[in-house]
Amino acid sequence: MTNVIWKPVKGYEGLYEVSSNGEVKSLKRTVDFRGFKKIVNERILKLGDSGDGYPTVYLSKNGKRNTYKVHRLVAIAFHENSDFSLQVNHIDGNKRNNHYKNLEWTTKQENIIHAHKNKLIKTHGEYNNCSKLKYRDVELIRSLYKSGKYTQKELAKKFSVTSQNIWLIVHNKKWKEVN
């Protein structure tokens, strides 16, 4: 079993630490709470979710609470970087694996190339932001065309796409993943 290394969270020194395996803890301290002194015990913080799969954590200082993505806190603590415009890449593609050895600083372009190369982002079919069609639409187009009741031109008008798109769909040149 490897030893866990704890380092201060930059900007929150003496308040929070981040570990080499991606945990964040609040340090024991005395805080002013509504005019009373309150002791906050050391504890591992519960992680939230950013909505896009990245673990997040709330950190408070001087009465202000901010949300941070855990992978960025780990990278800042464990990897030298003077260019904070860089992004943090998860080497194995797992957004929840925030071990410092799984993180590296990359440019936005390098991060995108890594994601495409490892099939981490979906850019085809209905997952493409520019797609006018859903998988069920493609199934319906193929079914209607096979029935012989619609021409490619009529289907193009019905689904607000070009006739060429319909031709590519009915001849399995596009949307190949839809049976």
Secondary structure, DSSP 8 states (H G I E B T S, - for coil): -----EEE-TT-TTTEEEETTS-EEE--EEEEETTEEEEE--EE---EE-SSS-EEEEEEETTEEEEEEHHHHHHHHHS--S-TTSEEEETTS-TT---GGGEEEE-HHHHHHHHHHTT-S--SGGGSTT----HHHHHHHHHHHHHTSS-HHHHHHHHTS-HHHHHHHHTTSS-TT--
